[in-house]
């Protein structure tokens, strides 16, 4: 160690001498290097002398070892006798008529004189021999330490994205050391949030559903990537902000990241909370979280279109069969039935300019909007950028919905620009068949497309 130290001193002194041009430092470097060489030579000479001494008198080593072994064995016997242990035998060794009795014990004397249970047998207290493993026969068992954090809630409403979203959220929870991480969707400007996916250590977290907050978690205008923090110490977590829990939880901080999903009418938010403040205590974590939100948006952008495509390919039945099924259920339950065909006005332009991928995005936007406004009604794809909605309500209620929906769709731009046309047919005795009901709905849709007004055929 000292030799290495002197060598380092010599190197440092030489470097300093070159930098600051001090000749005396060269002398110090040479002296340090000389001392290191002398110490190395002395060490080599001493080692050779010891080696030669053992070669000339090899009998010294066995005698010393033998004496030491005898003394150690006598000390060990006296120590064991003071503990009441009469005999120790290596595990698995033979040695006389008491071997079976000795092998049946598994108590091992600890260093302070107490008896501890062994790992290779059951403890007994009425024997005179104790079988303990010796060097070469020790059995070490390694027990895996239980995880400190256990995921209690791990759910996603997206069936096709479940295998992607949940591990993704679990990874982000581990990075942020958060208690709960969830993906929320806000369909309107109102503070209503749907739980799309959630990973939580707290069993009180909701696996799905929606909740309403008295104040928005994130302002609708804040749709650009970036971190937004809400803290309990600043009274920002009141008003059911943490409504993704069934019960009140002592959350100290919530961090929010807008998730950009261009094909969605709603706003997606990545949320993480913890029982402490300053979850993202470094700029690196904040930047990484922003990238997480951006990548999550890309996953959702592809997944929403893929889910819609999967739905259209899984249900390959003719639409006449679906209409007949709805007619039979309406008659069986004694309820009215109306079929509304909803068609995007600029469907041909979208198909010609954008291609299949853009068409899928437009259909995703339209079907999402329909499912948000017709709770409980069945929505089916009836053609490219055209959907059929089955209402089990009277004609007046369906007409009111159609007028509201058509006016609401005029507020959207982009792929849904120019709104939709809606044609409605009501079930009665003259159009009791599926083909007749569909034909009347199609006729009403043509008239609505030409006039720009909702049309109902009764």
C-alpha positions in Angstrom: 0.0 0.0 0.0 2.8 2.4 0.9 4.6 1.6 -2.2 1.7 2.5 -4.4 1.2 5.7 -2.4 4.8 6.8 -3.0 4.5 6.0 -6.8 1.4 8.2 -7.0 3.2 11.0 -5.1 6.0 10.7 -7.6 3.7 10.9 -10.6 1.8 13.9 -9.2 5.0 15.8 -8.4 6.4 15.2 -11.9 3.2 16.5 -13.5 3.2 19.6 -11.3 6.8 20.2 -12.1 6.0 20.2 -15.8 3.0 22.5 -15.4 4.3 25.1 -13.0 8.0 24.7 -14.0 9.5 24.1 -10.6 12.7 22.0 -10.8 12.5 21.1 -7.0 9.4 19.0 -7.7 11.4 16.8 -10.0 13.7 16.1 -7.1 10.7 15.2 -4.9 9.3 13.0 -7.6 12.7 11.1 -7.9 12.9 10.7 -4.1 9.4 9.3 -3.8 10.1 6.9 -6.7 13.3 5.8 -5.0 11.7 5.1 -1.7 9.0 3.0 -3.5 11.8 1.0 -5.3 13.6 0.4 -2.0 10.5 -0.8 -0.3 9.7 -3.2 -3.2 13.3 -4.7 -3.1 13.1 -5.2 0.7 9.7 -6.9 0.3 11.1 -9.3 -2.4 14.2 -10.2 -0.3 12.1 -11.0 2.8 9.7 -13.2 0.9 12.6 -15.2 -0.5 14.1 -15.6 2.9 10.9 -17.0 4.3 10.5 -19.4 1.4 14.1 -20.7 1.8 13.6 -21.2 5.6 10.5 -23.4 5.1 12.4 -25.4 2.4 15.3 -26.1 4.7 13.1 -27.1 7.8 9.8 -28.6 6.4 9.2 -30.5 9.6 8.4 -27.3 11.5 5.1 -26.7 9.8 3.4 -30.1 10.6 4.5 -29.9 14.2 3.1 -26.4 14.7 -0.1 -27.4 12.9 -0.4 -30.6 15.0 0.0 -28.7 18.3 -2.4 -26.1 17.2 -5.0 -28.7 16.3 -4.7 -30.5 19.6 -5.1 -27.2 21.6 -8.1 -26.1 19.5 -9.7 -29.5 19.9 -9.3 -29.5 23.7 -10.7 -25.9 23.9 -13.7 -26.9 21.7 -14.4 -30.0 23.9 -14.3 -27.9 27.1 -16.7 -25.3 25.6 -19.2 -28.0 24.4 -19.0 -29.8 27.7 -20.0 -26.6 29.5 -23.1 -26.5 27.3 -24.0 -30.1 28.0 -23.0 -31.4 24.6 -21.2 -34.7 24.8 -20.6 -35.5 21.2 -20.6 -33.9 17.8 -20.6 -35.9 14.6 -20.4 -34.6 11.0 -23.7 -34.9 9.1 -24.0 -38.2 7.2 -20.9 -39.8 8.9 -21.0 -43.3 10.4 -19.6 -44.1 13.8 -21.1 -46.7 16.1 -24.3 -47.9 17.5 -25.6 -44.4 18.5 -25.6 -43.1 14.9 -29.4 -43.4 14.3 -30.1 -41.6 17.5 -27.7 -38.8 16.7 -29.1 -38.3 13.2 -32.6 -37.7 14.6 -31.6 -34.4 16.2 -31.4 -31.0 14.5 -30.7 -28.5 17.3 -27.6 -26.3 17.0 -26.0 -24.5 19.9 -25.7 -20.8 19.2 -22.7 -18.7 20.3 -24.5 -17.4 23.5 -25.4 -20.9 24.7 -29.0 -20.9 23.4 -30.4 -23.7 21.2 -31.7 -22.8 17.8 -33.7 -25.0 15.5 -31.7 -26.5 12.6 -32.8 -26.3 9.0 -32.5 -30.1 8.3 -34.7 -31.7 10.9 -37.2 -31.3 13.8 -35.9 -30.2 17.2 -35.9 -32.6 20.1 -34.9 -32.1 23.8 -34.5 -35.6 25.3 -31.3 -36.8 23.6 -27.7 -36.7 24.5 -26.3 -36.1 21.0 -26.7 -33.2 18.7 -26.1 -33.5 15.0 -24.6 -30.3 13.6 -23.3 -29.8 10.1 -19.6 -29.1 9.8 -17.6 -27.5 7.1 -18.3 -29.2 3.8 -21.8 -30.3 4.8 -23.4 -26.9 5.7 -26.8 -26.4 4.1 -27.5 -22.7 3.4 -31.1 -21.9 2.4 -31.8 -18.5 0.8 -35.3 -17.2 1.3 -36.5 -14.6 -1.2 -37.4 -11.4 0.5 -41.0 -10.4 0.1 -41.7 -7.3 -2.0 -42.3 -4.1 -0.1 -44.8 -2.9 -2.6 -47.7 -5.0 -3.8 -50.0 -3.9 -6.6 -53.6 -4.0 -5.3 -55.5 -2.6 -8.3 -54.5 -3.3 -11.9 -57.3 -2.6 -14.3 -58.0 -1.3 -17.8 -61.2 -0.8 -19.8 -59.3 -1.1 -23.1 -59.3 -4.9 -23.8 -56.9 -4.7 -26.8 -54.5 -2.3 -25.0 -54.6 -4.0 -21.6 -51.4 -5.9 -22.1 -49.6 -2.7 -23.1 -51.2 0.0 -20.8 -50.9 -1.8 -17.5 -47.2 -2.7 -17.6 -46.6 0.8 -19.0 -48.3 2.4 -16.0 -46.6 0.0 -13.6 -43.2 1.1 -14.9 -44.1 4.8 -14.5 -45.4 4.1 -10.9 -42.0 2.5 -10.1 -40.0 5.4 -11.6 -42.1 8.1 -9.8 -42.4 6.0 -6.6 -46.1 6.9 -6.7 -49.0 5.3 -4.8 -51.4 5.4 -7.7 -51.0 6.0 -11.4 -54.0 6.2 -13.7 -55.1 7.3 -17.1 -58.2 9.5 -17.1 -60.4 10.7 -20.0 -62.5 13.9 -19.8 -65.1 13.6 -22.6 -66.4 17.2 -22.2 -65.3 20.4 -20.7 -67.3 19.5 -17.6 -65.1 18.0 -14.8 -66.3 14.4 -15.5 -63.5 11.8 -15.6 -63.6 8.2 -16.9 -61.0 5.8 -15.5 -59.4 4.2 -18.6 -56.6 2.4 -16.8 -55.2 2.4 -13.2 -52.4 0.8 -11.2 -52.4 1.4 -7.4 -50.9 0.1 -4.2 -54.1 1.1 -2.4 -57.0 -1.3 -2.3 -59.5 1.6 -2.1 -58.7 2.6 -5.7 -61.5 2.2 -8.3 -60.8 -0.3 -11.0 -63.1 1.4 -13.5 -66.1 3.8 -13.7 -66.2 7.6 -13.6 -66.2 10.3 -11.0 -67.1 14.0 -11.0 -64.9 16.6 -9.5 -66.2 20.0 -8.2 -63.3 21.7 -10.0 -61.4 20.5 -13.1 -58.2 18.5 -12.4 -56.7 20.2 -15.4 -58.0 23.2 -17.3 -59.3 22.3 -20.8 -56.9 24.8 -22.4 -53.9 23.1 -20.8 -53.6 20.4 -23.5 -49.9 20.9 -24.3 -47.4 18.5 -22.7 -46.1 19.7 -19.4 -46.3 19.0 -15.6 -49.1 20.3 -13.5 -49.0 19.8 -9.7 -51.7 19.9 -7.1 -50.8 19.9 -3.4 -52.9 19.3 -0.3 -50.8 21.9 1.6 -52.1 24.5 -0.8 -55.7 23.2 -0.5 -55.8 22.1 -4.1 -57.0 18.5 -3.5 -60.5 19.3 -2.1 -63.8 18.8 -4.0 -63.4 15.1 -4.9 -60.3 15.7 -7.0 -59.1 12.2 -5.9 -62.4 10.6 -6.9 -60.6 7.6 -8.3 -60.6 6.3 -4.6 -63.7 4.8 -3.0 -62.8 6.4 0.3 -60.9 9.4 1.4 -57.1 8.8 1.2 -54.5 11.1 2.7 -52.9 12.1 -0.6 -50.3 14.9 -0.3 -49.6 15.6 -3.9 -51.0 14.9 -7.4 -49.0 15.4 -10.6 -50.9 15.6 -14.0 -49.7 15.4 -17.6 -51.9 16.0 -20.6 -51.8 13.1 -23.0 -52.0 14.2 -26.6 -54.5 12.0 -28.6 -55.4 13.8 -31.8 -58.2 11.4 -32.8 -60.0 11.8 -29.5 -62.7 14.4 -28.9 -62.0 14.2 -25.1 -58.9 15.0 -23.1 -56.7 12.3 -21.7 -54.7 12.9 -18.5 -51.9 10.9 -17.0 -52.1 11.2 -13.2 -49.8 10.1 -10.3 -50.2 10.7 -6.6 -48.3 10.0 -3.4 -48.5 10.4 0.3 -45.6 12.9 0.2 -44.9 16.1 -1.7 -42.3 16.7 -4.4 -42.9 13.4 -6.3 -40.9 14.6 -9.2 -38.0 16.1 -7.3 -35.7 16.5 -10.3 -35.8 17.9 -13.8 -34.9 14.5 -15.2 -38.0 12.9 -13.7 -40.2 15.7 -15.0 -38.7 15.4 -18.5 -39.1 11.6 -18.4 -42.7 12.0 -17.3 -43.5 14.3 -20.2 -42.0 11.7 -22.6 -44.1 9.0 -20.9 -47.3 11.1 -21.5 -46.3 11.7 -25.2 -45.6 8.0 -25.8 -48.8 7.1 -24.1 -50.7 9.3 -26.5 -49.2 7.5 -29.4 -50.2 4.2 -27.9 -53.8 5.4 -27.5 -53.9 7.0 -31.0 -53.1 3.6 -32.6 -55.1 1.6 -30.1 -58.4 3.5 -30.5 -58.4 2.9 -34.3 -57.3 -0.8 -33.8 -60.1 -1.4 -31.3 -62.7 0.0 -33.7 -61.2 -2.1 -36.5 -61.3 -5.2 -34.3 -65.0 -4.5 -33.4 -65.9 -4.3 -37.1 -64.1 -7.5 -38.0 -65.3 -9.5 -35.0 -68.9 -8.8 -35.8 -69.1 -10.0 -39.3 -72.8 -10.8 -39.2 -75.1 -9.2 -41.8 -76.7 -6.0 -40.5 -80.1 -7.5 -41.2 -79.4 -10.1 -38.5 -78.6 -7.4 -36.0 -81.8 -5.5 -36.8 -83.8 -8.7 -36.5 -82.3 -9.3 -33.1 -83.2 -5.9 -31.9 -86.8 -6.2 -33.3 -87.2 -9.5 -31.4 -85.9 -8.1 -28.1 -88.2 -5.0 -28.4 -91.2 -7.2 -29.0 -90.3 -9.6 -26.2 -89.8 -6.7 -23.7 -92.7 -4.7 -25.0 -90.6 -1.6 -25.7 -90.6 0.7 -28.8 -87.7 0.6 -31.2 -86.1 3.2 -33.4 -83.2 2.9 -35.8 -81.1 6.1 -36.4 -78.5 6.1 -39.2 -75.8 8.7 -38.6 -73.6 9.6 -41.5 -70.6 12.0 -41.6 -71.4 14.7 -44.2 -67.8 15.0 -45.5 -67.2 11.3 -45.6 -66.3 11.2 -49.3 -63.7 14.0 -48.9 -62.1 12.2 -45.9 -61.9 8.9 -47.8 -60.4 10.5 -50.9 -57.9 12.8 -49.2 -56.8 10.8 -46.2 -57.0 7.1 -47.0 -58.0 4.2 -44.8 -56.0 5.3 -41.7 -57.7 8.7 -41.7 -61.1 7.1 -42.2 -60.5 4.9 -39.2 -59.6 8.0 -37.1 -62.8 9.8 -38.2 -64.9 6.7 -37.4 -63.2 6.5 -34.0 -64.1 10.1 -33.3 -67.7 9.7 -34.4 -68.4 6.4 -32.6 -66.8 7.8 -29.4 -69.1 10.8 -29.6 -72.1 8.6 -30.2 -71.4 6.3 -27.3 -71.0 9.3 -25.0 -74.3 10.8 -25.9 -76.5 7.6 -26.2 -75.9 5.9 -22.9 -77.4 2.4 -23.0 -78.2 2.4 -26.7 -76.6 0.0 -29.1 -74.2 1.4 -31.7 -73.2 -0.6 -34.7 -71.1 0.2 -37.8 -73.4 0.2 -40.9 -70.9 1.3 -43.5 -67.9 3.5 -44.0 -68.3 6.6 -41.7 -71.9 5.6 -41.1 -73.3 4.1 -37.8 -76.6 2.8 -36.7 -78.0 3.6 -33.3 -80.9 1.5 -31.8 -83.1 3.4 -29.4 -85.8 1.7 -27.2 -87.7 5.0 -26.8 -90.6 6.8 -28.3 -90.2 8.9 -31.4 -90.2 12.3 -29.6 -87.3 11.4 -27.4 -85.3 10.1 -30.3 -86.0 13.3 -32.3 -84.9 15.5 -29.5 -81.7 13.6 -29.2 -81.1 13.8 -33.0 -81.5 17.6 -33.0 -79.2 18.1 -30.1 -76.6 15.8 -31.5 -76.6 17.4 -34.9 -76.2 20.9 -33.5 -73.5 19.7 -31.2 -71.5 18.1 -34.0 -71.4 21.5 -35.9 -69.1 22.8 -33.2 -66.3 20.3 -34.1 -63.6 21.0 -36.7 -61.0 18.8 -38.4 -62.2 15.4 -39.5 -65.7 16.0 -38.1 -66.1 19.3 -39.8 -69.6 20.0 -41.4 -71.4 17.8 -39.0 -73.6 14.8 -39.6 -76.9 13.8 -41.2 -79.4 11.7 -39.3 -82.2 9.6 -40.6 -84.6 7.8 -38.2 -87.1 5.0 -38.8 -89.6 3.9 -36.1 -90.7 0.3 -35.8 -94.4 -0.4 -36.5 -96.6 -3.1 -38.0 -95.9 -2.1 -41.7 -92.1 -2.3 -41.3 -91.9 -5.3 -39.0 -89.1 -6.9 -40.9 -85.4 -6.0 -40.8 -85.2 -5.1 -44.4 -88.2 -2.8 -44.3 -86.9 -1.0 -41.2 -83.4 -0.5 -42.7 -84.9 0.6 -46.0 -87.0 3.3 -44.3 -84.0 4.5 -42.2 -81.9 4.7 -45.4 -84.6 6.7 -47.1 -84.8 9.1 -44.2 -81.0 9.5 -44.2 -81.0 10.5 -47.9 -83.6 13.2 -47.3 -81.7 14.5 -44.3 -78.5 14.7 -46.3 -80.3 16.6 -49.0 -82.2 19.0 -46.8 -79.7 19.3 -43.9 -82.5 18.6 -41.4 -83.1 15.5 -39.3 -85.7 13.3 -41.0 -88.0 10.7 -39.3 -90.0 8.1 -41.1 -92.9 6.9 -39.0 
